[in-house]
Amino acid sequence: MVECGSGQVCIYPQTNYGGVPYVRRASDDSTSLANTVINDHTFSVINNGTGDRTARIYRASNYTGSHTCIQPGGRIGDLEGYPVGRWGSSLRLNNDRCG
């Protein structure tokens, strides 16, 4: 497993945090994943952000459709059972609470 550093959100191309992750600082703006190697290959995620920075992974590249929200300090080893599944195409980072 490639470690996810403090203050980062890491999306992995394999379950249980395997492979080389796509990494964003939790303080960064939201982004499309459409032109990245992680597009539609979002198998696991870690949100090592601090404060209230949640990470939402959406199925569509324009922050629409099914999504899964990960609280700061949260991790999901296999996104298959979650609304976004393994098909994430955009990442929204903000201070909105999950739920």
C-alpha positions as CSV (number, residue, x, y, z in Angstrom):
1,M,0.0,0.0,0.0
2,V,1.2,3.5,-0.9
3,E,0.6,5.6,2.2
4,C,-1.8,8.6,2.1
5,G,-0.2,11.6,3.7
6,S,-1.7,13.9,6.3
7,G,-4.0,16.5,4.6
8,Q,-4.5,14.4,1.5
9,V,-7.3,12.5,-0.2
10,C,-6.1,9.4,-2.0
11,I,-8.1,7.3,-4.4
12,Y,-6.7,3.9,-5.2
13,P,-7.1,1.9,-8.4
14,Q,-7.4,-1.4,-6.5
15,T,-9.3,-2.6,-3.4
16,N,-7.8,-2.3,0.0
17,Y,-5.7,0.7,-1.0
18,G,-3.6,-1.1,-3.6
19,G,-1.8,0.4,-6.5
20,V,-0.6,3.9,-7.0
21,P,-3.2,6.4,-5.8
22,Y,-4.5,9.5,-7.3
23,V,-3.7,12.2,-4.7
24,R,-5.2,15.6,-4.0
25,R,-4.7,17.9,-1.0
26,A,-7.9,18.0,0.9
27,S,-7.6,21.8,0.9
28,D,-7.6,21.8,-3.0
29,D,-10.6,22.7,-5.1
30,S,-12.9,20.0,-6.6
31,T,-11.8,18.4,-9.8
32,S,-12.9,16.2,-12.7
33,L,-11.4,12.8,-12.8
34,A,-12.4,12.3,-16.4
35,N,-8.9,12.9,-17.8
36,T,-7.0,11.0,-15.2
37,V,-6.0,7.3,-15.0
38,I,-8.3,6.9,-12.0
39,N,-11.5,7.8,-14.0
40,D,-13.9,4.9,-13.5
41,H,-11.3,3.0,-11.5
42,T,-12.1,4.2,-8.0
43,F,-11.8,1.1,-6.0
44,S,-10.8,2.4,-2.5
45,V,-10.3,5.8,-0.9
46,I,-8.7,7.5,2.2
47,N,-9.6,11.0,3.3
48,N,-6.7,12.2,5.5
49,G,-7.9,15.7,5.4
50,T,-8.1,17.7,8.6
51,G,-10.9,19.9,10.0
52,D,-14.3,19.6,8.2
53,R,-13.0,18.8,4.6
54,T,-15.2,16.0,3.2
55,A,-14.5,14.2,0.0
56,R,-17.4,13.2,-2.3
57,I,-16.7,11.0,-5.3
58,Y,-19.4,11.3,-8.0
59,R,-20.2,8.9,-11.0
60,A,-20.5,11.8,-13.4
61,S,-17.7,14.3,-14.3
62,N,-19.8,17.3,-13.4
63,Y,-20.5,16.3,-9.8
64,T,-23.9,14.7,-10.5
65,G,-25.3,11.3,-10.2
66,S,-24.6,8.8,-7.5
67,H,-21.9,9.7,-5.0
68,T,-20.2,8.5,-1.9
69,C,-19.1,10.9,0.9
70,I,-16.0,10.3,3.0
71,Q,-15.6,12.2,6.3
72,P,-12.1,13.5,7.3
73,G,-10.1,10.6,8.7
74,G,-12.4,8.1,6.9
75,R,-11.5,5.3,4.6
76,I,-13.3,2.8,2.5
77,G,-11.4,-0.4,1.4
78,D,-13.9,-1.3,-1.4
79,L,-16.3,1.1,-3.0
80,E,-18.2,-1.6,-4.8
81,G,-21.0,-1.7,-2.2
82,Y,-21.4,2.1,-2.1
83,P,-23.5,4.4,-4.3
84,V,-20.6,5.5,-6.5
85,G,-19.3,2.0,-6.9
86,R,-16.0,1.8,-8.7
87,W,-17.1,4.3,-11.3
88,G,-16.0,7.7,-9.9
89,S,-15.6,10.6,-12.5
90,S,-15.4,13.7,-10.3
91,L,-14.2,14.6,-6.8
92,R,-15.7,17.4,-4.7
93,L,-13.7,18.6,-1.7
94,N,-15.5,21.0,0.7
95,N,-16.7,21.7,4.2
96,D,-20.2,20.2,3.8
97,R,-21.0,17.3,6.1
98,C,-21.7,13.9,4.9
99,G,-25.2,12.6,5.4
